[in-house]
Amino acid sequence: MAITAQEVNKLRQMTGAGMMDCKKALTEADGDFDKAIEILRKKGQKLSEKRADRETSEGNVFIKTNADSTEAFLITLTCETDFVAKNEDFQNLGKQIIELVADKKPASLEELKALPLDNTTVQEKVVENIGKIGEKLEISDYEHITGEKVVSYVHAGSKLGVLVALKNTGGVDVAEAGRDVAMQIAAMNPVAVDKEGVDSSVIEKEIEIGKETARQEGKPEEMLEKIAQGKLNKFFKENTLLSQAFVKDNKLSIAQYLDSVNKGMTVATFKRVAIG
């Protein structure tokens, strides 16, 4: 059957696929729009499989915080090139997904991908856009935190995002302090809030490195444990958030800075996600 230009344009408006792809799909589907959409999805799926080994080292962080700043959600939508990361369709897809995530609050990345979206699922929607955009796309990260006061920060270029939950805020406006801490996390990449949050395997590794370094320096064997503990304490100071020197005023630690804003205020948890 003959496919009209109006029909092709209608399908293009519905799917965002290219004109020739829409015409081929409608021709194959004998003018049935539902079948044509399914054909275009399958085209996207084939493209997804074809590009499965491609690296998605570009993309954007998308964040949504609720109205009273007690909960925040973060996803990364990744792609192959910076050109696509700036594409309007790519940006709109990320915004659509993060809005859905904030509404449905999935418990995991797998649950997020299975959420219904536009008569399909989030994952199938991503696959559709692979066919439309022409690059491998992935939802690579999903983070969700709650707290007394949650502050978010997206670094310039939208390839790095931070969520930080503060506690003991005392009802004062802590948005600026929260942003300062989020920027600190972005810049300094701490491994945990404090030393209690550092994984035991990391501690064991640092102690072993400290001992071996001291041994190589010719220190007595009986001194190695003490030296290693000293190096471990330095590691905690430099790599755990509350002990780090505040970037904006290195006379203060982050713990001291927060306490100066409101007595007893501290960080409950944080998440830092970077693309590439």
Secondary structure, 3 states (H helix, E strand, C coil): CCCCHHHHHHHHHHHCCCHHHHHHHHHHCCCCHHHHHHHHHHHHHHHHHHCCCCCCCEEEEEEEECCCCCEEEEEEEEECCHHHHCCHHHHHHHHHHHHHHHHHCCCCHHHHHCCEECCEEHHHHHHHHHHHHCCCCEEEEEEEEECCEEEEEECCCCCEEEEEEEECCCCCCCHHHHHHHHHHHHHHCCCECCHHHCCHHHHHHHHHHHHHHHHHCCCCHHHHHHHHHHHHHHHHHHHEHHHCEECCEEEEEHHHHHHHHCCCCEEEEEEEEECC
